[in-house]
Amino acid sequence: MLLQRVKGVREQLLSEAESQLKGQPKVKGGEQYLSSTMAQVLRDAAQHATALRDEYVSTEHVFLALVGSQSPVGELLRRHG
């Protein structure tokens, strides 16, 4: 796992991410969907894969897209380097 390589920051990063998730609305029943932000992250991940001449979108491409996004997750990742 990528976060296992980030020694001192891992626990703080995970703690902040869990706190952010707890504050998100919960979906019960009904139809679930992607937010417009997440849909954009996936489009950006596909662009990273294309730019790197990769055949498939991988977790690394999604991670790069998240870091570059204006989402709370992107801000969290950038803040922790």
Secondary structure, DSSP 4 states (H G I P E B T S, - for coil): -GGGGSTTTHHHHHHHHHHHHHTSPPP-SS-----HHHHHHHHHHHHHHHHTT-SS--HHHHHHHHHHSSSHHHHHHHHT-
